[in-house]
Amino acid sequence: MIAIKSEGKLVSVSVIGEFTLADYKEFEQEVEHDIQFQGGVNLLMDLRDMVNYTLDLAWEEIKFSRRHRYDFRKIAVVTGDEWMVWVAWLNRLFVDADLRVFDEPGIALEWLETEQ
């Protein structure tokens, strides 16, 4: 399950349970809408409650990241899972954004809200 919230140039996403391709498609639609009307966006991905994700989602994430390489300003990933930290760092190869991993969503949000 996914919960998405947009406020100005900030898109906040929380994943609970399994992160599926259908969830990711919903995320893509929201982000593409915001990019169209807001320009570059900041992204907060809270993955602390994510149990796992599907292989088709991983492939879709790579394709989406490549299509929107320059559309993200900052990306904050909140997770305590060491595997997801590695996946986040791997995604840095596909986007031209400042990407950082955090343990706490409050600190991540504070970083996203500071000017570059």
C-alpha positions, 0 to 999 in steps of 0.5 A: 500500500502507498500513501502519497501527499503533494504540497508545492514542490514536495512529494511525500510517499509512505509505503506500508507492506508490499510495494507493488507495481500498481503502487508505483504506477500511482506514484509515477502519475502523481510525480509526473503531474507535479513535475508538469505543473511545479517543475523540479520536485523534492521527494520524501520516500518513507520506506520504514514500513515497507515489507518488500517489493516486487521485481517488476517494480524494481525494473519500472523504478529504473526506467522512471528514474532514467526518464526523469533524470533531471526532474528531481532536486532532492530525494530523501529516503527514510529507512532502517533497512541496510538493503534499501540503503544500498538500493537508494545509493544505486539509484544515484546513478540514474538521477541528477539529484541530491539523494540522502538516506535518513533514519528519521522522517523529521530530519529528512523533511528538514533537509528537504526544506532547506534551500540548495 
